[in-house]
Structure formats: structure tokens, C-alpha cells
Amino acid sequence: MKQYYVYILASKKNGTLYIGVTNNLPKRVYEHKNNLIEGFTRKYNVHNLVYYESYSDIYAAITRKKAIKKWKRAWKTELIEKSNPLWKDLYCDIVG
């Protein structure tokens, strides 16, 4: 069964945030970290994976991403800090 991920990248603790969705989280974060993708994350140096959720349904993942993007900053910060209070880069955790 395919997995889909909603993820949040940060430039630093309480820094610039980016919210995305993908079906291959390690590959996608690698692309962000190595500036292989033009756009927001490259321009603002947003490379640390600080939060992610998994879904088996792409439509649920996209809906969740859109909802989080509309949230107030404080709500996004609270979401991150519930599971990652130090804003640690989780990339090493997902690649083993």
C-alpha cells in the first residue's frame, strides 16, 4: 500500500516554514536539503525536517496539507513542538 506524507520543513527553530506533501519522504527531503528543487525552500534556505504525518490516501494528505497551510503560526508551532520540542532535524531518523 502506498504511503503519502505531509511534512514541515524549517530554516531553524521558529524560523521560516514550508509545508509539503509527497509519496517518498526521504527522497523529497533530500531534494530540498541539496537545493535540487527551485523555489521557496532554496530561496529561503528551508531544509530541516521538523514534522511529518503519514497517510494511505493521497486526498486526505492533500486536504491536511491545505488545512495546515491556512493555520495561524502559533498552531503550526504547537503542532511541531508536540512531537519535536527542540525542532530537531528528523531527516536522519527517516533514512536510518
Residue pairs with C-beta under 8 A, 6 or more apart in sequence:
1 56
2 23
2 56
2 58
3 23
3 54
3 55
3 56
4 21
4 22
4 23
4 54
4 55
4 56
4 57
4 58
4 60
4 61
5 21
5 22
5 23
5 25
5 28
5 52
5 53
5 54
5 55
5 61
6 19
6 20
6 21
6 52
6 53
6 55
6 61
6 64
6 65
6 68
7 19
7 20
7 21
7 22
7 25
7 28
7 29
7 49
7 51
7 52
7 53
8 17
8 18
8 19
8 49
8 50
8 51
8 52
8 68
8 76
8 79
8 80
9 17
9 18
9 19
9 20
9 29
9 32
9 41
9 46
9 47
9 48
9 49
9 50
10 16
10 17
10 18
10 46
10 48
10 50
10 80
10 87
11 44
11 45
11 46
11 47
11 48
12 48
12 87
13 86
13 87
14 77
14 87
15 46
16 44
16 45
16 46
17 46
17 73
17 76
18 32
18 40
18 41
18 44
18 46
19 65
19 68
19 69
19 76
20 28
20 65
21 58
21 61
21 62
21 65
22 28
23 58
25 49
25 52
25 94
26 91
26 94
26 95
29 49
29 91
29 94
30 36
30 91
31 37
32 41
32 46
32 47
33 47
33 91
35 41
35 42
40 46
41 47
48 87
48 89
48 91
49 89
49 90
49 91
49 94
50 80
50 84
50 87
50 88
50 89
50 90
51 79
51 80
51 83
51 84
51 90
52 90
52 94
53 61
53 64
55 61
55 64
68 76
68 79
71 79
80 87
81 87
84 90
